[in-house]
Amino acid sequence: MRAHEAGALHGNDAAPTWLPYPADVNALIPGLFSQQTRRGDDGALEIGGVSAHAILQQVGSPAFVIDEEDFRARARAFKDAFETAFAPLNGAHVSYAAKAFIATRIARWMAEDGLGLDVCTGGEMAVGLRGGMPADRMTLHGNNKSDAEIERALTEGVGRIVIDSLEEIDRVADIAERLGTTAHVLLRVTSGVEAHTHEFIATAHEDQKFGISITTGDALTAAEDVLKRPSLHLDGLHSHIGSQIFDTHGFEVAARRVLALVKRIQETTGRTCEHLVLGGGFGVMYNTQHTPSTPTALADSLAEIIRIECTDLDLPFPVLGFEPGRAIAGPSTQTLYTVGTTKMVELGPAQRRLYVSVDGGMSDNIRTALYDADYSCLLASRTSDAEPAVVRVVGKHCESGDIVVKDEYLPADVHRGDIITVPVTGAYCYSLASNYNHVPRPVVVSVADGEVSPMIRRETEDDLLARDLG
């Protein structure tokens, strides 16, 4: 029998070894919830001064709930930390990575708080522009940008286009020449760094779709080619090593290799790269296994890395760019679900798991199925004196892999009609949402100062059928 701190009486081999038996199953795990989340006097969870009951009564279930104060504070913390750390060098700028989650209100918040916006499709660009983000503070990424996307970026005055392949140089140059403008570009380079993360979100090793290889010499060739084009201006280089990364070791190796490329460009062309973007991918806490760093610690460590590497290579300090997305949006948001059926499954001696079905699932959070991601959960509608039970939170879709939370403890008396919350769902949940099984996508709301403000309305059956031409 598994042994827990609470004693062998509570052993359950269905629980993974990393999952601690809770001293209080009603308690909020520090670091998992947004700043304005707490238990109310009646035991129900409150977010931004509004109870979980009141939120769902107003907008229905399930619902993504963004703590506005937390979201904006995290964004400003990254901006302030990196600007401060890099001030003694040549400065730094921070752009929010729209792919984590974007809506017009998010774009407006980021514009008001002084961040830029990193977009990777025409759709994300359109949301940013409509939300009031100045075009010159936007950067367009993408490994397969259409001519229309490139043209719109240049027409709107988007600050930089990130060139992702050798053949894209021709297309961006030709479109810029036709429009009679100069395209400011960054070259996305692959540094050969294997980030310690899921293979689907590691983006700097050689065998993947993004970027131009430093190792093969293609990146140097690309820089030389761009510098010959009158309609292109090489602002600098871009490197992104992956996502959900908890330390700066990978960034150190990537920075060394990218700055060595800057040195080679300088030696062969006489030109230097004024800007270096090291991407984002900073990790967040999804459960007790994870120990994320702070913006200040990350910024100080990365600034020291750049200082050392540039000094060793006798290079001028570039202006650094960083693109956090998950680290801003993820912890600021939680998803409220309503419990439907529950089922206790006997797995063997001392092995039981309570399956808790909710009114959402893989259509609003595919990350568990896609990345084998681990989430936590909490009973949000009340507190309970019942013993903790090992639960698996599952959705309503016709898939055995429709799992939202693989392993967690909830009170054993969780039942139909209860509200549970899954924290840290702000990044890559709604962005990856689908209509699988023709389930409408949930509502997204922001909460602040006791007010609930819908951000993206819930889809309806009419929405689902509107494009069905019969």
Helices and strands as residue ranges (DSSP letters): G 8-10, E 37-39, E 45-47, E 50-51, H 52-59, E 63-67, H 68-86, E 92-97, H 104-112, E 116-119, H 122-130, G 135-137, E 138-140, H 147-156, E 160-163, H 166-179, E 183-190, G 199-201, E 212-213, H 218-228, E 232-238, H 249-269, E 275-277, H 295-313, E 319-322, H 326-329, E 333-348, E 351-358, H 367-371, E 378-379, E 388-394, E 403-411, E 419-423, G 436-438, E 443-448, E 451-456, H 461-466
